[in-house]
Amino acid sequence: MSHYYQHSFHANHRRANNGIEVPLLVQWLMLVFMMGLVGLFFVYLKNQQHALGEQLRMVEQKTRELHAHEEALVAKITSLTSRGALQRRVEEHYVDLVPIPETAIARMNPIPIRGEQHTLQTAALTKKVMAQ
């Protein structure tokens, strides 16, 4: 009977030594869990990147469409304001031309007044000449 007792003691002792080390298992589970979170975050960022890329493509396409539309409008404005188009409008009496009197024109540089000496004179110069 003592032989049986020694055998069962060694079996129980062996089972106690072959147990799962809980701290090591927890460390590995935490490592796997953290790697899973990192993987999910990576997938989330990739999805965001693809969504933003699609939005960027849509904005670029809309910009190209608006640029083409603007060019078409500029071409139309250029053709409608060309000399030939305006002349045709005048001939059709769609647009009337009215002469502008000389007094209604504002000039940046006044018309030169030529005196006897054929030179321009400023107001200050005129006063000096008159005082002499």
Protein Blocks (a to p, Z undefined) as FASTA:
>chain_A
ZZmmmmmmmmmmmmmmmpccfklmmmmmmmmmmmmmmmmmmmmmmmmmmmmmmmmmmmmm
mmmmmmmmmmmmmmmmmmmmgmklmmmmmmnomaccddddfklpccfbdcddddfkopac
dfklmmmmmmZZ
